């Protein structure tokens, strides 16, 4: 009888295990479910909520949401009301007045459910809405948020109820937050560093911004990386600026592409200019950079040189007493902004910080503004997604 009882008990335990019914002694929850599925309440009065969930690069998430949030009538914007009311996770349709408000995802619905990987300003927010399957580009902490302004959050009521499933946990090798750790890049040698000018010049050959970023990749890979990181190409003429401003308003998109001045490296003007900024503030404050394809190749692909600065206001141009953008003198912050935003895309295979011979630590721009640096250059090697080397 005892032998039969043991057999019956063993069979019962096996059945419970097969059905996922055995509870973890510490968590009192089914192991499989607690490791794969999570739920959160996201109140409308919080722009971002920390999920306390760290995910690996390459993980696949399924996120779905229900619930409603309400914005009351708002006449604080010069007496003009926006389209407000009660809405679900897809948010409200964007209106013209929304162009004057700053939302994390510029082309998503007002009040929509959004997410981001990482807690810093480098993280690119993405739209979730009612449901989304999302491939995590790099490891980091998952945050859930609402596509709203601080003013919206101060008056919002209601909440979204969010369910998160981890469909694929990703690779243990892709667990470094924000992209790959710094490792030496064999092709970046002291000899190569000595050949690249430390600074760019204006048309009168006055030395200006420092070269503070290298990118290794084809033209196609470079443009893809900047686009994925939320950088936009700037206009090259005042005429195209006016046209694009009109089209941008009609399409209700944030407008970032104000033209930037022409500077020179390798005896030629920049190949590309990019800007990254929030709406409205772009007029006086934006992250921006100029990009040149160098005459050098590293591991079969072109080496691109970047001069990146952060506009924080206006100041007098000491060359002609005109008005010009004032840059943040702590220029290394913009170097790391480029590093962080590009690396957050998952398109960076390797990166490092290098110190060139005779590093530049303090100087003035061509317009007379001072800046200082630790002299290092960040090197970003893009994933080689094609066999092309141009």
Order of alpha helices (4+ residues) and beta strands (2+ residues): alpha-alpha-beta-beta-beta-beta-beta-beta-beta-beta-alpha-beta-alpha-beta-beta-beta-alpha-beta-alpha-beta-beta-beta-beta-beta-beta-alpha-beta-beta-beta-beta
